[in-house]
């Protein structure tokens, strides 16, 4: 489990860096609606990451104690994605819909990039031995 916590901390850090870049893009580029959509989607994506982390910790504890295992909260994560899309549809002049959807997938993109990055580092360490 400590390894899993390190992964979640690393993903959170990367998403926060991306959010700061998106805020700069929102404030200083001629595409504020695109960056506002990325901010909205990435923020809810970060919330979903936090939610899955808490649910996985609860899931792990239930398995250790031999209790009944509950769901990991797929419905609540889908509902937050639906809320993001509804907000983007309600305010299309301020929030770009496609960038909101891309922002919702941002955690998964970060996880894939981090996985390949970690595999590259691991491969280099194995070659050095």
N, C-alpha and C positions, 0 to 999 in steps of 0.2 A: 503493500500500500504506500510506503514512503515514495517509491518510484513514481507511482501514479500522481501523488501530490506535487512532485517536482514537474511532471508533465503539465498539469493544470496551471501551476504557477508560471511556467514558461509561456504557455498559450495565452494566459491573461496578460502577461507583460507585452507580448507581441501585439495583441489586439489593442491594448492601451496606446502603444506606439502608433499603430495605424490610425486610431481615433484622433490622436494629436495631429497627425498629418492631414487627416480629413478636415479637421477644424481649421487648419491653416488654409487648405484649399477652399473651404467655404468662405473664409474671410477675405482672401486675397486673389481669387481667380474670377473670371467672368462666368463661371458655371456653379453658382451657389446651390441651385436645386439638385444637381447631380451629387455634390458633396453632402448636402443635407440628407439626401436619400441614403448615401453610404453611412452617414453618422447614425441615422435612425436604425438601419438594418444591422449595422455592426454593434450598436448598443444592445439591441435585443438579442443578437447572437451571443454577446458576452453574458447577458443575463441567462440565456439558455445553457451556456457552458457552466456557469455557477450553479444553476439548477441541477444539471446532470451530475455535477461533482457531489452536491449534497445528497442526491438520491443514491449515487453509487456508494457513498460512505454508509448510508443507512442500510443499503442492500448488503454490503460487506458485514456490517454488524449483525444483521439478521441471520446471515449464513453462519457466522461464528457461534451465535447463540442457539442455533438450530430452530429458529422461529420461521414462521411463514414468510415467504419472500413476496414483496409487493412489486408493482410495476415501477419502471424507471421514469414515468411521467411523460410519455410520448404525447398525450393529449394536451398537457399544459404547454409544451414546447411548440406544438402545432398552433395552439391558440395564440401564443405570443407572435408567431409569424403572421397569423391572420390579422391580428391587431395592427401590425406594422403595415401590411398591405392596405388595410382599411384606412389608416391614417394617410398613406400616400395617395389613395384614391379620393379621399375627402379634400385634400389640399394639393391638387396636381400642379398648381402654379408655383408652389414652393418646394415640393418634394418630388423628385423624379422616381417613377415606379420601378423601372428596371434596375437603377442603382440601389434601390431599397432591397430588392430581391438578391442582388449580388452581395450586399452588405449582410443579409441574413445568412448567406453561405460562407461568410468570411472566416468563421472559426474552422470550418471544415477545410478551407483552402490553407489556412495557417497550419492545421494539423498535418496535412499532406506534405507541405513544404518542410515543416519541421521533421517529419519522419524521414524524408529523403536526405535532409541535411545531417541528421543523426546517423543514418546508415552510411553516408559518405565519410563522416568522421570515424565511425567504427571500422569501416573498411581500411582507412588509412592507418589506424592504430594496429590493425592486424597485419598489414603489410610491413610495418616497421619492426615487428617481432621476428 
